[in-house]
Amino acid sequence: MLITFFRTIILYITIVIVTRLMGKRQIGQLQPFEFVVTIMIAELASIPMEETGIPLIRGITPIIVLLAAHVAISFLTLKHQPSRSLICGTPSVLIKNGKIIEKELYRLRYNINDLLEQLRIKNYPNINEIEFAILETNGEISVIPKGENTPVVVKDINIKHPPPKLPTTLVLDGVVQTKNMKSLNISEEWLLNQLQAYSIQKPEDAFIAILDTNGNFHAQAKGDKSQYQSSN
């Protein structure tokens, strides 16, 4: 039992490291070759985990080989466009000029119900509002609405808006983010004064403190179930 425990821990750490080296994509964003590698790694890890008679190195070696193959293919698709098209495929237009391309749906074995469902998820329940719908290589659908259905942006109504800023976390679960504080040239005294406005006496008592995209300070105390407040 103890051997199985340690083998499981070692394999778990190995898979975490390999997955981290493979990149940060979510499952729904994986290319076909990435999805295949993920499935194969999961299968390879389960075999030595269950069969203690199999040397651990025989389970780890093929995982490392798959990682190397994945990195090589990723580099190839990054640098060589024909290989990218062959391995990852190319986007497919499902709706063009407001009309569904039936032949493309049949070729992709993509039924009309799935298309309508994905359009509703994208907040486009009406096909007559869509100019183009494109099935991307990762299975997501991109929608380009018709001109009259394009959402209005600030530029359209001639309103000047200051450039957005990245939200910056100052305290996270009671821990002061010193790197972020230094990047914004914020002193601990200023942070403490802001926290006290929310009845938080010290950073250790704060669940979160953050500067939003408009430069406003927000904070919430630990154990406070209400939504955090804000101040300018």
Backbone as CSV, one residue per row, in Angstrom:
resi,resn,N_x,N_y,N_z,CA_x,CA_y,CA_z,C_x,C_y,C_z
1,MET,0.828,-1.210,0.000,0.000,0.000,0.000,0.865,1.263,0.000
2,LEU,1.954,1.221,0.797,2.830,2.385,0.878,3.524,2.648,-0.457
3,ILE,3.893,1.552,-1.152,4.538,1.690,-2.467,3.584,2.352,-3.454
4,THR,2.336,1.917,-3.437,1.323,2.497,-4.330,1.137,3.984,-4.045
5,PHE,1.158,4.331,-2.771,1.003,5.736,-2.382,2.107,6.598,-2.977
6,PHE,3.370,6.159,-2.786,4.496,6.953,-3.276,4.551,6.978,-4.804
7,ARG,4.195,5.856,-5.441,4.168,5.832,-6.914,3.121,6.811,-7.441
8,THR,1.983,6.863,-6.770,0.913,7.779,-7.182,1.354,9.230,-7.042
9,ILE,2.015,9.547,-5.924,2.494,10.911,-5.706,3.510,11.305,-6.768
10,ILE,4.446,10.398,-7.068,5.480,10.689,-8.070,4.860,10.915,-9.444
11,LEU,3.911,10.046,-9.811,3.254,10.185,-11.112,2.419,11.466,-11.172
12,TYR,1.781,11.790,-10.056,0.977,13.017,-10.011,1.855,14.243,-10.238
13,ILE,2.986,14.297,-9.531,3.901,15.428,-9.687,4.428,15.495,-11.123
14,THR,4.732,14.321,-11.686,5.223,14.272,-13.071,4.189,14.821,-14.042
15,ILE,2.929,14.408,-13.879,1.862,14.870,-14.784,1.627,16.365,-14.634
16,VAL,1.695,16.863,-13.401,1.520,18.302,-13.182,2.609,19.090,-13.897
17,ILE,3.856,18.623,-13.775,4.975,19.303,-14.433,4.831,19.247,-15.948
18,VAL,4.490,18.056,-16.465,4.324,17.894,-17.916,3.195,18.773,-18.433
19,THR,2.078,18.796,-17.717,0.934,19.624,-18.127,1.301,21.098,-18.108
20,ARG,2.075,21.487,-17.096,2.510,22.893,-17.019,3.400,23.255,-18.193
21,LEU,4.282,22.338,-18.583,5.180,22.599,-19.709,4.435,22.605,-21.039
22,MET,3.295,21.941,-21.096,2.519,21.899,-22.338,1.820,23.218,-22.631
23,GLY,1.651,24.061,-21.615,1.023,25.363,-21.860,-0.162,25.588,-20.954
24,LYS,-0.881,26.695,-21.198,-1.964,27.121,-20.319,-3.344,27.029,-20.956
25,ARG,-3.477,26.329,-22.056,-4.790,26.265,-22.689,-5.753,25.426,-21.874
26,GLN,-7.029,25.827,-21.904,-8.074,25.025,-21.291,-8.456,23.897,-22.236
27,ILE,-9.197,22.902,-21.703,-9.574,21.739,-22.503,-10.327,22.152,-23.762
28,GLY,-11.227,23.136,-23.630,-12.019,23.554,-24.779,-11.225,24.312,-25.823
29,GLN,-9.970,24.682,-25.512,-9.146,25.432,-26.442,-8.043,24.582,-27.066
30,LEU,-8.007,23.293,-26.749,-6.947,22.438,-27.248,-7.117,22.144,-28.730
31,GLN,-5.982,22.118,-29.427,-5.970,21.655,-30.803,-6.074,20.122,-30.790
32,PRO,-6.452,19.488,-31.916,-6.614,18.029,-31.924,-5.392,17.271,-31.416
33,PHE,-4.191,17.655,-31.860,-3.004,16.916,-31.433,-2.740,17.099,-29.944
34,GLU,-3.114,18.263,-29.389,-2.943,18.496,-27.962,-3.924,17.651,-27.154
35,PHE,-5.133,17.514,-27.668,-6.143,16.708,-26.985,-5.734,15.240,-26.958
36,VAL,-5.173,14.756,-28.073,-4.714,13.364,-28.148,-3.597,13.117,-27.141
37,VAL,-2.642,14.030,-27.068,-1.544,13.898,-26.119,-2.065,13.859,-24.688
38,THR,-3.043,14.698,-24.370,-3.624,14.734,-23.026,-4.245,13.394,-22.660
39,ILE,-5.010,12.813,-23.591,-5.651,11.521,-23.332,-4.604,10.424,-23.144
40,MET,-3.595,10.422,-23.988,-2.570,9.385,-23.917,-1.772,9.479,-22.615
41,ILE,-1.467,10.693,-22.185,-0.732,10.859,-20.934,-1.547,10.343,-19.757
42,ALA,-2.845,10.638,-19.749,-3.704,10.151,-18.670,-3.739,8.625,-18.644
43,GLU,-3.793,8.006,-19.814,-3.821,6.541,-19.894,-2.491,5.944,-19.454
44,LEU,-1.392,6.528,-19.897,-0.066,6.015,-19.545,0.205,6.140,-18.044
45,ALA,-0.304,7.192,-17.428,-0.072,7.392,-16.002,-0.869,6.402,-15.161
46,SER,-2.031,5.994,-15.646,-2.875,5.087,-14.861,-2.327,3.668,-14.794
47,ILE,-1.576,3.247,-15.812,-1.082,1.865,-15.858,-0.077,1.580,-14.741
48,PRO,1.046,2.339,-14.625,1.977,2.056,-13.520,1.404,2.409,-12.154
49,MET,0.371,3.242,-12.129,-0.254,3.597,-10.863,-1.018,2.410,-10.289
50,GLU,-1.637,1.628,-11.183,-2.425,0.477,-10.756,-1.585,-0.784,-10.647
51,GLU,-0.605,-0.941,-11.537,0.223,-2.150,-11.580,1.576,-1.877,-10.936
52,THR,1.723,-2.243,-9.692,2.969,-1.980,-8.978,4.119,-2.837,-9.502
53,GLY,3.816,-3.888,-10.264,4.863,-4.727,-10.818,5.583,-4.083,-11.984
54,ILE,5.004,-3.054,-12.567,5.631,-2.350,-13.686,6.597,-1.303,-13.136
55,PRO,7.858,-1.326,-13.566,8.808,-0.301,-13.087,8.285,1.106,-13.369
56,LEU,8.476,1.983,-12.408,7.954,3.344,-12.525,8.538,4.076,-13.721
57,ILE,9.810,3.782,-14.021,10.468,4.466,-15.129,9.797,4.137,-16.455
58,ARG,9.198,2.936,-16.557,8.521,2.550,-17.794,7.220,3.326,-17.982
59,GLY,6.693,3.863,-16.912,5.502,4.710,-17.031,5.857,6.158,-17.301
60,ILE,6.968,6.623,-16.715,7.357,8.019,-16.864,7.991,8.287,-18.223
61,THR,8.786,7.307,-18.732,9.500,7.513,-19.993,8.571,7.853,-21.160
62,PRO,7.499,7.071,-21.419,6.634,7.440,-22.549,5.934,8.781,-22.360
63,ILE,5.703,9.171,-21.108,5.097,10.484,-20.850,6.056,11.595,-21.270
64,ILE,7.338,11.425,-20.934,8.351,12.407,-21.321,8.495,12.449,-22.843
65,VAL,8.426,11.261,-23.476,8.505,11.203,-24.944,7.337,11.954,-25.574
66,LEU,6.133,11.782,-25.017,4.958,12.501,-25.536,5.125,14.005,-25.350
67,LEU,5.678,14.403,-24.221,5.923,15.830,-23.994,6.877,16.382,-25.050
68,ALA,7.952,15.634,-25.321,8.920,16.076,-26.334,8.266,16.165,-27.704
69,ALA,7.419,15.173,-28.032,6.720,15.191,-29.317,5.769,16.375,-29.395
70,HIS,5.099,16.662,-28.277,4.163,17.789,-28.247,4.894,19.114,-28.465
71,VAL,6.033,19.282,-27.799,6.811,20.519,-27.944,7.307,20.658,-29.380
72,ALA,7.760,19.541,-29.969,8.261,19.580,-31.347,7.154,19.952,-32.326
73,ILE,5.977,19.351,-32.149,4.859,19.651,-33.046,4.394,21.095,-32.857
74,SER,4.352,21.549,-31.615,3.953,22.935,-31.345,4.901,23.915,-32.019
75,PHE,6.200,23.631,-31.941,7.192,24.497,-32.582,7.040,24.455,-34.103
76,LEU,6.766,23.262,-34.640,6.597,23.118,-36.087,5.382,23.906,-36.573
77,THR,4.269,23.798,-35.863,3.063,24.521,-36.268,3.217,26.022,-36.079
78,LEU,4.109,26.411,-35.174,4.353,27.838,-34.949,5.152,28.453,-36.087
79,LYS,6.094,27.687,-36.647,7.013,28.221,-37.640,6.648,27.869,-39.081
80,HIS,5.842,26.824,-39.286,5.598,26.328,-40.646,4.098,26.285,-40.916
81,GLN,3.610,27.214,-41.731,2.176,27.348,-41.948,1.534,26.114,-42.585
82,PRO,2.133,25.493,-43.638,1.516,24.274,-44.193,1.343,23.174,-43.161
83,SER,2.322,23.013,-42.273,2.202,22.006,-41.214,1.087,22.376,-40.244
84,ARG,0.949,23.674,-39.966,-0.111,24.138,-39.074,-1.481,23.801,-39.641
85,SER,-1.649,24.020,-40.950,-2.933,23.716,-41.589,-3.201,22.219,-41.598
86,LEU,-2.156,21.427,-41.807,-2.317,19.971,-41.868,-2.631,19.385,-40.497
87,ILE,-1.932,19.849,-39.462,-2.088,19.270,-38.128,-3.282,19.855,-37.382
88,CYS,-3.442,21.175,-37.446,-4.496,21.846,-36.678,-5.774,22.063,-37.478
89,GLY,-5.670,21.974,-38.806,-6.828,22.264,-39.637,-6.964,23.750,-39.907
90,THR,-8.025,24.132,-40.586,-8.282,25.541,-40.900,-9.703,25.910,-40.499
91,PRO,-9.950,27.166,-40.198,-11.318,27.593,-39.850,-12.296,27.341,-40.999
92,SER,-13.544,27.076,-40.643,-14.576,26.797,-41.646,-15.720,27.786,-41.489
93,VAL,-16.140,28.379,-42.594,-17.243,29.337,-42.577,-18.561,28.572,-42.627
94,LEU,-19.387,28.725,-41.580,-20.675,28.031,-41.514,-21.827,28.929,-41.943
95,ILE,-21.677,30.230,-41.727,-22.677,31.195,-42.174,-21.948,32.282,-42.954
96,LYS,-22.402,32.552,-44.166,-21.768,33.558,-45.011,-22.834,34.467,-45.589
97,ASN,-22.636,35.771,-45.395,-23.608,36.770,-45.877,-25.018,36.461,-45.374
98,GLY,-25.099,35.983,-44.132,-26.396,35.731,-43.518,-27.038,34.411,-43.888
99,LYS,-26.369,33.559,-44.663,-26.942,32.281,-45.089,-26.092,31.122,-44.590
100,ILE,-26.775,30.092,-44.078,-26.079,28.908,-43.592,-25.535,28.108,-44.778
101,ILE,-24.283,27.709,-44.705,-23.646,26.914,-45.753,-23.889,25.440,-45.437
102,GLU,-24.924,24.862,-46.055,-25.312,23.484,-45.747,-24.200,22.488,-46.081
103,LYS,-23.545,22.669,-47.213,-22.501,21.728,-47.628,-21.368,21.679,-46.598
104,GLU,-21.073,22.821,-46.012,-20.000,22.856,-45.018,-20.419,22.141,-43.740
105,LEU,-21.685,22.294,-43.365,-22.194,21.576,-42.198,-22.103,20.066,-42.413
106,TYR,-22.503,19.607,-43.599,-22.441,18.177,-43.899,-21.000,17.677,-43.911
107,ARG,-20.110,18.474,-44.477,-18.706,18.054,-44.568,-18.095,17.906,-43.178
108,LEU,-18.474,18.797,-42.276,-17.927,18.774,-40.915,-18.725,17.887,-39.969
109,ARG,-19.856,17.322,-40.482,-20.772,16.531,-39.651,-21.208,17.348,-38.426
110,TYR,-21.570,18.588,-38.703,-21.973,19.546,-37.673,-23.450,19.842,-37.895
111,ASN,-24.316,19.345,-37.013,-25.751,19.489,-37.276,-26.261,20.886,-36.928
112,ILE,-27.400,21.204,-37.469,-27.960,22.547,-37.345,-28.308,22.894,-35.899
113,ASN,-28.709,21.879,-35.108,-29.048,22.128,-33.705,-27.819,22.575,-32.915
114,ASP,-26.674,21.942,-33.195,-25.443,22.350,-32.523,-25.064,23.780,-32.908
115,LEU,-25.251,24.105,-34.170,-24.939,25.456,-34.626,-25.807,26.491,-33.921
116,LEU,-27.112,26.231,-33.870,-28.030,27.171,-33.219,-27.724,27.306,-31.730
117,GLU,-27.362,26.199,-31.104,-27.023,26.238,-29.688,-25.796,27.119,-29.444
118,GLN,-24.765,26.943,-30.271,-23.558,27.745,-30.107,-23.820,29.220,-30.385
119,LEU,-24.691,29.510,-31.325,-25.026,30.907,-31.611,-25.772,31.535,-30.450
120,ARG,-26.656,30.756,-29.814,-27.372,31.281,-28.641,-26.405,31.547,-27.500
121,ILE,-25.415,30.664,-27.325,-24.410,30.865,-26.281,-23.641,32.163,-26.521
122,LYS,-23.439,32.507,-27.801,-22.750,33.739,-28.164,-23.685,34.950,-28.157
123,ASN,-24.923,34.748,-27.673,-25.925,35.821,-27.602,-26.388,36.287,-28.976
124,TYR,-26.456,35.347,-29.920,-27.009,35.642,-31.240,-28.086,34.607,-31.569
125,PRO,-29.285,34.746,-30.971,-30.348,33.771,-31.217,-30.969,33.895,-32.610
126,ASN,-30.780,35.045,-33.262,-31.400,35.279,-34.571,-30.353,35.201,-35.681
127,ILE,-30.529,34.242,-36.568,-29.572,34.057,-37.651,-29.532,35.269,-38.571
128,ASN,-30.668,35.956,-38.724,-30.708,37.089,-39.635,-29.901,38.293,-39.133
129,GLU,-29.350,38.200,-37.914,-28.504,39.266,-37.386,-27.018,38.983,-37.638
130,ILE,-26.723,37.812,-38.224,-25.342,37.358,-38.362,-24.876,37.475,-39.808
131,GLU,-23.699,38.047,-39.996,-23.103,38.129,-41.318,-22.223,36.904,-41.589
132,PHE,-21.358,36.570,-40.623,-20.493,35.399,-40.747,-20.462,34.641,-39.420
133,ALA,-20.411,33.324,-39.508,-20.147,32.463,-38.356,-19.063,31.491,-38.780
134,ILE,-17.991,31.456,-37.994,-16.807,30.681,-38.374,-16.503,29.659,-37.295
135,LEU,-16.366,28.399,-37.700,-15.963,27.341,-36.782,-14.440,27.314,-36.731
136,GLU,-13.890,27.675,-35.566,-12.444,27.747,-35.426,-11.847,26.355,-35.248
137,THR,-10.533,26.274,-35.342,-9.866,24.972,-35.286,-9.968,24.306,-33.914
138,ASN,-10.254,25.093,-32.859,-10.396,24.505,-31.526,-11.835,24.160,-31.184
139,GLY,-12.739,24.288,-32.172,-14.141,23.920,-31.966,-15.035,25.074,-31.547
140,GLU,-14.464,26.232,-31.267,-15.255,27.399,-30.905,-15.838,28.053,-32.158
141,ILE,-16.968,28.740,-31.989,-17.582,29.464,-33.102,-17.414,30.959,-32.879
142,SER,-16.871,31.628,-33.885,-16.741,33.083,-33.867,-17.865,33.684,-34.702
143,VAL,-18.469,34.739,-34.184,-19.615,35.355,-34.867,-19.281,36.795,-35.232
144,ILE,-19.522,37.152,-36.487,-19.394,38.531,-36.952,-20.799,39.002,-37.329
145,PRO,-21.372,39.915,-36.541,-22.743,40.346,-36.815,-22.824,41.283,-38.012
146,LYS,-24.029,41.466,-38.519,-24.249,42.441,-39.584,-24.006,43.843,-39.044
147,GLY,-23.742,44.770,-39.953,-23.373,46.119,-39.552,-24.371,46.758,-38.612
148,GLU,-25.676,46.612,-38.912,-26.686,47.258,-38.085,-26.854,46.588,-36.729
149,ASN,-26.291,45.409,-36.552,-26.386,44.691,-35.279,-25.082,44.705,-34.501
150,THR,-24.111,45.471,-34.992,-22.833,45.587,-34.286,-23.000,46.444,-33.042
151,PRO,-22.541,45.987,-31.882,-22.681,46.775,-30.651,-21.985,48.131,-30.765
152,VAL,-22.590,49.145,-30.161,-22.026,50.488,-30.158,-20.858,50.541,-29.189
153,VAL,-19.773,51.188,-29.602,-18.617,51.386,-28.728,-18.452,52.871,-28.466
154,VAL,-17.595,53.206,-27.501,-17.404,54.603,-27.092,-16.998,55.479,-28.273
155,LYS,-16.187,54.950,-29.168,-15.707,55.729,-30.312,-16.858,56.171,-31.210
156,ASP,-17.896,55.328,-31.309,-19.020,55.639,-32.195,-19.794,56.871,-31.758
157,ILE,-19.778,57.170,-30.467,-20.553,58.312,-29.978,-19.634,59.461,-29.542
158,ASN,-18.383,59.411,-30.025,-17.427,60.505,-29.825,-17.206,60.872,-28.355
159,ILE,-17.103,59.847,-27.527,-16.798,60.082,-26.120,-15.361,59.646,-25.867
160,LYS,-14.577,60.536,-25.293,-13.206,60.197,-24.971,-13.162,59.429,-23.648
161,HIS,-12.509,58.323,-23.686,-12.417,57.479,-22.497,-10.941,57.243,-22.187
162,PRO,-10.549,57.382,-20.928,-9.139,57.159,-20.592,-8.734,55.710,-20.860
163,PRO,-7.486,55.482,-21.224,-7.048,54.109,-21.490,-7.201,53.236,-20.252
164,PRO,-7.674,52.006,-20.414,-7.877,51.134,-19.251,-6.551,50.708,-18.633
165,LYS,-6.622,50.400,-17.357,-5.460,49.907,-16.636,-5.733,48.470,-16.180
166,LEU,-4.668,47.762,-15.937,-4.824,46.412,-15.413,-5.231,46.472,-13.946
167,PRO,-6.210,45.645,-13.520,-6.505,45.584,-12.092,-5.306,45.005,-11.352
168,THR,-5.021,45.554,-10.189,-3.829,45.156,-9.450,-4.213,44.718,-8.045
169,THR,-3.855,43.497,-7.690,-4.132,42.975,-6.362,-3.073,43.465,-5.382
170,LEU,-3.516,44.060,-4.289,-2.595,44.571,-3.273,-2.501,43.626,-2.076
171,VAL,-3.630,43.017,-1.706,-3.656,42.027,-0.625,-4.497,40.851,-1.090
172,LEU,-3.992,39.669,-0.897,-4.712,38.465,-1.306,-4.680,37.464,-0.164
173,ASP,-5.838,37.235,0.415,-5.976,36.299,1.533,-5.000,36.620,2.657
174,GLY,-4.924,37.910,2.983,-4.104,38.353,4.104,-2.639,38.549,3.799
175,VAL,-2.221,38.294,2.571,-0.810,38.420,2.195,-0.628,39.642,1.305
176,VAL,0.225,40.565,1.720,0.494,41.765,0.931,1.299,41.391,-0.305
177,GLN,0.844,41.835,-1.468,1.538,41.560,-2.730,2.591,42.645,-2.944
178,THR,3.745,42.436,-2.338,4.785,43.468,-2.326,5.270,43.831,-3.732
179,LYS,5.308,42.867,-4.614,5.762,43.143,-5.980,4.828,44.125,-6.670
180,ASN,3.523,43.928,-6.497,2.548,44.842,-7.093,2.601,46.213,-6.427
181,MET,2.822,46.212,-5.124,2.920,47.484,-4.404,4.089,48.304,-4.935
182,LYS,5.226,47.667,-5.134,6.407,48.376,-5.624,6.205,48.872,-7.047
183,SER,5.532,48.071,-7.880,5.331,48.475,-9.275,4.470,49.723,-9.379
184,LEU,3.578,49.932,-8.413,2.710,51.113,-8.418,3.219,52.200,-7.479
185,ASN,4.367,51.950,-6.836,4.951,52.911,-5.898,3.972,53.249,-4.770
186,ILE,3.357,52.216,-4.213,2.391,52.377,-3.133,3.065,52.014,-1.813
187,SER,2.903,52.849,-0.841,3.509,52.605,0.471,2.572,51.774,1.343
188,GLU,3.147,51.122,2.341,2.339,50.331,3.265,1.433,51.235,4.106
189,GLU,1.900,52.456,4.359,1.090,53.407,5.126,-0.180,53.767,4.356
190,TRP,-0.040,54.002,3.045,-1.220,54.312,2.230,-2.186,53.135,2.221
191,LEU,-1.657,51.931,2.073,-2.503,50.741,2.052,-3.241,50.587,3.366
192,LEU,-2.537,50.801,4.476,-3.156,50.660,5.790,-4.276,51.673,5.983
193,ASN,-4.069,52.904,5.516,-5.115,53.937,5.632,-6.347,53.556,4.821
194,GLN,-6.137,52.994,3.629,-7.259,52.581,2.796,-8.020,51.421,3.440
195,LEU,-7.289,50.493,4.023,-7.940,49.342,4.660,-8.753,49.771,5.874
196,GLN,-8.240,50.727,6.638,-8.945,51.176,7.832,-10.273,51.842,7.498
197,ALA,-10.403,52.361,6.282,-11.680,52.936,5.853,-12.753,51.859,5.741
198,TYR,-12.318,50.591,5.682,-13.248,49.459,5.620,-13.247,48.671,6.921
199,SER,-12.780,49.342,7.992,-12.712,48.720,9.319,-11.792,47.508,9.337
200,ILE,-10.787,47.526,8.500,-9.771,46.475,8.480,-8.508,47.067,9.079
201,GLN,-8.097,46.561,10.236,-7.021,47.187,10.990,-5.627,46.854,10.454
202,LYS,-5.489,45.693,9.834,-4.181,45.293,9.316,-4.367,44.411,8.086
203,PRO,-3.374,44.354,7.196,-3.506,43.576,5.958,-3.831,42.105,6.200
204,GLU,-3.362,41.534,7.309,-3.625,40.130,7.593,-5.111,39.827,7.763
205,ASP,-5.900,40.872,8.066,-7.346,40.693,8.260,-8.129,40.872,6.963
206,ALA,-7.441,41.229,5.878,-8.117,41.477,4.600,-8.156,40.199,3.771
207,PHE,-9.330,39.905,3.252,-9.448,38.776,2.321,-8.926,39.181,0.948
208,ILE,-9.266,40.400,0.541,-8.759,40.930,-0.729,-8.735,42.451,-0.667
209,ALA,-7.724,43.022,-1.293,-7.650,44.472,-1.517,-7.095,44.655,-2.917
210,ILE,-7.759,45.480,-3.691,-7.417,45.555,-5.111,-7.684,46.954,-5.660
211,LEU,-6.875,47.350,-6.621,-7.141,48.564,-7.398,-7.735,48.127,-8.724
212,ASP,-8.938,48.637,-9.054,-9.588,48.198,-10.282,-9.046,48.950,-11.491
213,THR,-9.645,48.715,-12.655,-9.157,49.312,-13.903,-9.314,50.824,-13.925
214,ASN,-10.155,51.380,-13.044,-10.335,52.831,-12.975,-9.489,53.462,-11.875
215,GLY,-8.683,52.647,-11.192,-7.847,53.167,-10.118,-8.551,53.273,-8.791
216,ASN,-9.755,52.702,-8.673,-10.498,52.733,-7.416,-10.054,51.588,-6.505
217,PHE,-10.018,51.867,-5.211,-9.594,50.882,-4.224,-10.794,50.107,-3.728
218,HIS,-10.661,48.775,-3.661,-11.715,47.906,-3.143,-11.110,46.988,-2.098
219,ALA,-11.891,46.668,-1.079,-11.389,45.767,-0.043,-12.536,45.005,0.595
220,GLN,-12.193,43.833,1.111,-13.160,43.016,1.848,-12.416,42.295,2.955
221,ALA,-13.004,42.307,4.160,-12.384,41.651,5.301,-12.603,40.145,5.240
222,LYS,-11.739,39.402,5.892,-11.920,37.959,5.983,-13.197,37.654,6.759
223,GLY,-13.938,36.668,6.293,-15.164,36.273,6.960,-16.348,37.138,6.625
224,ASP,-16.154,38.181,5.820,-17.255,39.060,5.421,-17.964,38.444,4.218
225,LYS,-19.199,37.992,4.406,-19.938,37.326,3.347,-20.583,38.307,2.374
226,SER,-20.620,39.580,2.737,-21.218,40.579,1.849,-20.232,40.928,0.753
227,GLN,-20.728,41.529,-0.306,-19.864,41.971,-1.404,-18.970,43.107,-0.904
228,TYR,-17.735,43.119,-1.366,-16.819,44.172,-0.923,-17.248,45.514,-1.481
229,GLN,-16.976,46.560,-0.714,-17.369,47.907,-1.063,-16.279,48.562,-1.883
230,SER,-16.495,49.822,-2.266,-15.474,50.517,-3.056,-15.405,51.968,-2.617
231,SER,-14.257,52.557,-2.897,-14.071,53.988,-2.643,-13.139,54.542,-3.676
232,ASN,-13.287,55.836,-3.967,-12.420,56.486,-4.949,-11.137,56.934,-4.272
